[in-house]
Amino acid sequence: MKLTHINEKHNPKMVDVGEKAVTKRIAVASGEIHMQKETKKAILEEKTKKGAVLQTAIIAAIMGGKKTSELIPMCHNILIDGIDVDVEEIENGFKLIATAKTTSKTGIEMEALTAVSIGLLAIYDMAKAIDRSMEITNIHLDYKAGGKSGEFKRSE
């Protein structure tokens, strides 16, 4: 199997996407943060010292998605058409879902995954004074469409 990010001298390289077709691309990623009941209650009632946790996490997720190419070495800097972030309550915490879209020559999966990761880290940061035992889990790609590789949908 030929590695795409290694050149003939076995050094890292960024893949040349110049010949790829521009297509509409979408990726949906999600992840969870688990916490104590008291922590979740404080977040929902906006009674943490740092303010509106969930709203701040959404903004952090969007900002994180926009900075992906600066954080992940081989990611291309692509124009992002949009990032939408949703937060759902789960039994012992929250689930964050990021949908990222682009019209580009390369994918948007890493932007969606980065958005989720940064959003969840923001929740941890804003509530760590209450609960340092919080756990971030289950970060994964749920769906992607567009590009040469076509559609992917995570099976349950």
Backbone bond lengths (Angstrom), bond angles and torsions (degrees), N, CA, C in turn:
res aa  C-N    CA-C-N  psi(-1)  N-CA   C-N-CA  omega(-1)  CA-C   N-CA-C  phi
1 M - - - 1.444 - - 1.527 108.98 -
2 K 1.317 116.09 128.39 1.461 121.21 179.51 1.523 109.66 -83.40
3 L 1.318 116.11 128.39 1.449 121.24 178.71 1.531 109.18 -82.86
4 T 1.314 116.84 129.63 1.463 121.20 -173.40 1.526 114.01 -80.03
5 H 1.311 117.83 -19.72 1.462 120.46 -175.98 1.534 112.49 -107.55
6 I 1.342 115.71 20.30 1.460 121.72 177.90 1.529 107.46 -126.43
7 N 1.347 116.83 131.24 1.464 119.32 -179.92 1.527 110.64 -86.82
8 E 1.344 116.12 -176.74 1.471 121.24 -177.06 1.526 112.72 -63.71
9 K 1.327 118.10 -20.10 1.463 122.16 176.83 1.529 111.60 -93.53
10 H 1.323 116.29 7.99 1.469 123.43 -179.57 1.522 113.33 66.75
11 N 1.329 116.10 27.32 1.453 121.55 174.78 1.526 109.69 -100.44
12 P 1.321 117.09 152.63 1.464 119.77 178.11 1.529 111.08 -62.22
13 K 1.321 115.82 146.29 1.460 121.03 175.14 1.522 108.80 -146.61
14 M 1.304 114.55 157.29 1.456 121.02 173.93 1.529 106.88 -91.52
15 V 1.311 116.57 130.23 1.462 121.62 -177.85 1.524 110.14 -62.50
16 D 1.322 116.22 138.81 1.467 122.09 176.37 1.527 108.25 -84.70
17 V 1.327 116.56 114.58 1.466 121.13 -179.57 1.527 111.44 -103.11
18 G 1.330 116.44 12.96 1.458 121.56 -175.56 1.519 115.05 -56.74
19 E 1.315 118.18 -32.28 1.470 122.02 -177.27 1.533 112.64 -91.93
20 K 1.320 117.91 -6.15 1.468 120.31 -178.85 1.521 110.50 -74.26
21 A 1.321 115.38 152.62 1.465 121.30 178.98 1.526 110.43 -78.66
22 V 1.309 115.58 144.85 1.467 121.74 173.06 1.521 107.39 -77.16
23 T 1.325 117.16 125.20 1.466 121.56 177.00 1.519 109.38 -137.89
24 K 1.325 114.95 160.78 1.468 119.88 172.03 1.518 106.83 -73.86
25 R 1.318 115.93 135.48 1.464 121.63 -177.84 1.526 108.85 -135.22
26 I 1.310 114.95 144.53 1.463 121.06 178.81 1.525 108.30 -140.17
27 A 1.307 116.03 144.18 1.465 121.15 175.00 1.520 108.63 -140.80
28 V 1.323 115.01 140.62 1.461 122.32 176.35 1.529 107.33 -123.30
29 A 1.315 115.70 125.78 1.461 121.37 177.75 1.516 108.84 -127.55
30 S 1.324 116.03 158.40 1.464 119.56 178.78 1.523 110.34 -148.19
31 G 1.314 114.23 164.68 1.451 121.68 176.90 1.520 108.96 -164.94
32 E 1.308 115.92 168.45 1.469 121.06 -175.83 1.522 110.82 -129.15
33 I 1.326 114.43 153.86 1.464 120.97 169.24 1.526 106.81 -127.57
34 H 1.324 114.36 126.30 1.465 121.44 -178.57 1.521 109.15 -105.39
35 M 1.328 115.48 143.33 1.461 120.12 -173.90 1.525 111.04 -155.28
36 Q 1.322 115.12 173.61 1.458 120.95 176.19 1.537 109.73 -70.68
37 K 1.314 116.15 153.79 1.471 120.98 -178.82 1.527 111.91 -57.98
38 E 1.330 116.63 -39.11 1.463 120.72 -178.83 1.536 110.91 -64.69
39 T 1.305 115.65 -35.30 1.467 120.60 179.54 1.523 110.17 -67.21
40 K 1.316 115.66 -47.04 1.461 120.44 178.74 1.525 110.65 -59.63
41 K 1.308 115.76 -43.20 1.468 120.56 179.68 1.533 110.62 -61.69
42 A 1.313 117.48 -44.47 1.469 121.39 179.66 1.528 110.83 -62.52
43 I 1.328 116.69 -38.73 1.468 120.20 178.28 1.521 110.20 -66.13
44 L 1.322 116.70 -47.06 1.465 120.33 -178.35 1.526 112.08 -64.08
45 E 1.331 116.32 -34.74 1.470 120.67 -179.66 1.532 112.19 -89.24
46 E 1.346 116.21 4.16 1.465 122.55 -178.42 1.527 111.93 52.63
47 K 1.335 115.24 47.42 1.461 121.31 -179.92 1.526 112.18 -113.88
48 T 1.326 116.03 31.38 1.459 119.58 174.39 1.527 108.06 -95.38
49 K 1.316 116.08 158.13 1.463 120.64 -177.91 1.523 112.81 -64.69
50 K 1.328 116.79 -26.89 1.466 119.89 -174.10 1.526 113.86 -94.68
51 G 1.321 118.54 1.52 1.463 119.37 174.72 1.518 115.38 101.01
52 A 1.317 115.44 -149.33 1.468 123.72 -173.95 1.529 110.61 -74.15
53 V 1.310 115.55 93.75 1.465 121.98 -172.76 1.526 112.32 -63.69
54 L 1.312 117.80 -52.37 1.458 120.41 -173.48 1.525 112.56 -67.21
55 Q 1.314 117.28 -39.78 1.460 119.83 177.75 1.533 110.70 -65.45
56 T 1.323 115.88 -40.59 1.454 120.32 178.20 1.528 110.74 -65.11
57 A 1.334 116.78 -39.06 1.469 120.82 178.50 1.531 111.12 -62.82
58 I 1.323 117.13 -37.41 1.470 120.60 178.01 1.524 109.90 -64.30
59 I 1.320 117.06 -45.24 1.470 120.25 178.56 1.532 110.09 -63.99
60 A 1.322 117.29 -42.61 1.466 121.06 178.48 1.527 110.86 -61.55
61 A 1.323 117.24 -40.25 1.465 121.14 179.32 1.528 110.59 -61.90
62 I 1.308 116.79 -45.63 1.469 120.70 179.10 1.532 109.94 -62.22
63 M 1.312 116.30 -46.60 1.468 120.07 179.01 1.530 111.12 -61.63
64 G 1.327 116.73 -41.65 1.464 120.80 178.67 1.515 112.07 -62.30
65 G 1.327 116.76 -43.59 1.461 120.23 177.61 1.515 111.55 -58.83
66 K 1.325 116.25 -39.64 1.465 121.49 -179.76 1.530 112.34 -68.20
67 K 1.312 118.18 -23.30 1.468 122.48 -176.86 1.531 113.03 -99.07
68 T 1.315 118.21 8.04 1.468 121.59 -172.74 1.519 113.39 -53.01
69 S 1.321 118.07 -47.06 1.471 119.86 -176.66 1.526 112.25 -65.89
70 E 1.323 117.70 -18.62 1.458 121.05 176.24 1.529 111.96 -83.48
71 L 1.326 116.65 -18.51 1.463 121.61 -175.97 1.522 113.62 -102.81
72 I 1.332 117.71 -34.19 1.459 123.00 -176.86 1.530 107.71 -105.87
73 P 1.323 118.75 113.45 1.460 122.01 -167.68 1.529 116.71 -52.67
74 M 1.300 120.63 -40.67 1.461 120.79 -173.86 1.528 113.87 -98.96
75 C 1.322 117.66 6.86 1.468 120.64 178.02 1.524 110.36 -75.95
76 H 1.324 115.02 138.60 1.459 120.04 175.29 1.524 109.85 -78.47
77 N 1.310 115.33 148.45 1.452 121.36 174.17 1.533 106.64 -81.06
78 I 1.310 117.42 106.24 1.464 120.83 -176.44 1.525 110.30 -114.59
79 L 1.309 115.22 155.80 1.454 119.53 173.59 1.521 108.50 -76.48
80 I 1.302 115.58 127.26 1.463 121.09 -179.95 1.521 107.82 -98.01
81 D 1.333 115.71 123.48 1.463 119.75 178.04 1.524 110.92 -73.26
82 G 1.316 117.52 -34.01 1.457 120.53 179.67 1.509 112.19 -177.70
83 I 1.318 115.45 154.28 1.467 123.09 173.14 1.519 106.59 -134.02
84 D 1.310 115.89 125.59 1.464 121.64 177.59 1.524 107.50 -118.55
85 V 1.311 116.64 131.75 1.464 121.37 -176.38 1.514 109.11 -123.16
86 D 1.319 115.55 134.39 1.462 121.68 178.09 1.524 108.56 -126.09
87 V 1.314 115.92 145.61 1.459 121.69 176.33 1.520 107.87 -120.67
88 E 1.326 115.58 128.31 1.473 121.57 177.53 1.520 109.31 -117.18
89 E 1.315 115.69 143.48 1.461 120.06 172.37 1.523 108.62 -74.76
90 I 1.330 115.57 137.04 1.458 121.57 168.92 1.515 106.67 -122.13
91 E 1.315 117.44 172.69 1.457 121.06 -172.11 1.530 113.51 -50.95
92 N 1.312 116.97 -47.79 1.464 119.40 -175.38 1.528 112.45 -120.06
93 G 1.340 116.10 35.40 1.455 118.74 178.10 1.514 112.74 160.19
94 F 1.330 114.71 -135.44 1.457 120.61 -175.76 1.520 110.67 -140.93
95 K 1.322 114.66 149.93 1.464 122.56 173.27 1.524 106.56 -113.65
96 L 1.326 116.16 131.18 1.455 121.46 178.68 1.529 107.98 -110.58
97 I 1.321 117.09 131.87 1.461 123.04 -179.26 1.521 108.12 -123.67
98 A 1.332 116.70 127.00 1.460 121.72 179.01 1.525 109.37 -118.57
99 T 1.322 115.60 130.80 1.463 122.26 174.46 1.517 107.13 -114.98
100 A 1.319 116.01 120.63 1.457 121.40 -178.75 1.526 109.10 -118.20
101 K 1.339 115.81 141.68 1.469 121.20 -178.32 1.519 110.12 -131.98
102 T 1.328 114.94 146.66 1.454 121.78 175.05 1.520 109.43 -150.12
103 T 1.305 115.81 159.82 1.457 123.04 166.90 1.516 103.31 -119.75
104 S 1.337 115.97 99.72 1.451 120.11 -167.57 1.521 111.20 -153.40
105 K 1.339 115.18 -178.08 1.460 122.31 178.14 1.526 112.29 -93.89
106 T 1.306 116.81 -7.39 1.460 120.23 -179.40 1.523 108.99 -144.87
107 G 1.314 115.35 165.61 1.453 122.58 -166.95 1.514 117.70 -69.20
108 I 1.306 113.84 176.40 1.458 123.28 -176.38 1.530 110.94 -126.57
109 E 1.335 116.77 8.60 1.464 120.31 -177.96 1.522 112.39 -61.41
110 M 1.317 116.89 -43.65 1.462 119.31 -177.13 1.517 111.47 -65.40
111 E 1.318 117.34 -33.04 1.460 120.39 177.55 1.523 110.77 -66.42
112 A 1.333 117.41 -41.40 1.469 120.65 177.66 1.530 110.89 -65.42
113 L 1.327 116.79 -43.74 1.465 120.69 179.42 1.531 111.92 -66.10
114 T 1.315 116.78 -39.32 1.465 120.44 178.14 1.522 110.27 -66.90
115 A 1.321 116.87 -41.32 1.466 120.54 178.15 1.526 110.29 -56.78
116 V 1.328 117.04 -47.58 1.468 121.12 179.72 1.530 110.20 -61.03
117 S 1.314 116.48 -47.63 1.466 120.50 -177.48 1.525 111.93 -60.14
118 I 1.312 116.76 -46.62 1.467 120.66 -178.52 1.530 110.71 -68.61
119 G 1.320 117.48 -39.86 1.466 120.57 177.69 1.522 111.83 -60.30
120 L 1.329 116.14 -44.04 1.465 119.86 179.10 1.526 111.42 -67.86
121 L 1.320 116.96 -37.96 1.464 119.78 176.34 1.525 111.40 -64.19
122 A 1.322 117.06 -33.95 1.470 120.28 177.35 1.525 110.72 -65.25
123 I 1.337 116.47 -40.20 1.469 119.48 176.51 1.525 109.18 -60.57
124 Y 1.334 116.06 -47.19 1.459 119.40 179.32 1.531 110.46 -57.65
125 D 1.315 116.60 -48.55 1.463 120.95 -178.22 1.521 111.90 -58.34
126 M 1.317 116.60 -41.86 1.464 119.85 -174.91 1.519 113.59 -77.45
127 A 1.345 116.74 -18.78 1.470 119.38 -178.08 1.530 113.56 -115.97
128 K 1.323 117.68 2.70 1.470 120.08 -175.91 1.525 113.39 -63.27
129 A 1.321 118.34 -24.32 1.467 119.94 177.95 1.529 110.84 -66.08
130 I 1.325 116.34 -25.27 1.467 121.51 179.43 1.521 110.91 -90.72
131 D 1.370 115.97 -38.56 1.466 119.79 -167.89 1.529 110.27 -150.45
132 R 1.315 116.70 97.27 1.467 120.01 178.08 1.523 111.86 -82.22
133 S 1.315 118.23 -3.53 1.466 121.00 179.95 1.532 112.84 -89.77
134 M 1.333 118.01 4.02 1.461 120.13 178.87 1.527 109.74 -55.82
135 E 1.329 114.88 148.87 1.464 119.94 -177.87 1.518 110.02 -132.36
136 I 1.316 115.73 128.01 1.464 122.43 176.93 1.526 107.48 -93.94
137 T 1.333 116.93 127.37 1.465 120.92 -175.44 1.531 111.45 -142.29
138 N 1.307 114.06 170.92 1.468 123.78 167.81 1.527 114.51 56.21
139 I 1.313 117.95 36.24 1.471 119.56 175.63 1.521 107.42 -77.98
140 H 1.323 116.13 122.30 1.464 119.72 -179.43 1.526 111.91 -160.11
141 L 1.329 114.17 162.94 1.454 121.99 174.23 1.518 108.05 -80.58
142 D 1.324 116.78 126.46 1.461 121.56 178.80 1.524 111.84 -95.00
143 Y 1.338 115.84 -35.28 1.468 119.63 -173.68 1.521 109.22 -158.72
144 K 1.329 115.39 146.26 1.458 120.57 170.70 1.515 107.86 -151.08
145 A 1.321 115.19 146.86 1.459 121.13 176.75 1.516 108.56 -145.62
146 G 1.324 114.57 152.47 1.461 121.53 179.11 1.500 111.56 102.79
147 G 1.306 115.43 157.58 1.456 120.46 179.17 1.512 112.78 83.75
148 K 1.320 115.24 178.50 1.465 123.11 -175.79 1.527 112.80 -62.88
149 S 1.321 116.74 -35.60 1.475 119.39 -175.95 1.527 112.66 -79.34
150 G 1.332 117.59 -8.04 1.457 120.81 173.90 1.513 114.66 76.10
151 E 1.308 114.95 -145.55 1.466 122.10 -172.90 1.517 111.77 -96.62
152 F 1.327 115.33 141.14 1.455 123.09 172.67 1.509 107.37 -129.87
153 K 1.326 116.48 134.46 1.456 121.40 174.69 1.529 107.39 -135.89
154 R 1.336 114.82 123.15 1.468 119.59 179.54 1.525 108.95 -63.84
155 S 1.322 115.16 130.85 1.464 118.56 176.35 1.523 109.00 -85.64
156 E 1.301 115.27 144.07 1.478 120.72 -177.96 1.501 111.71 -74.97
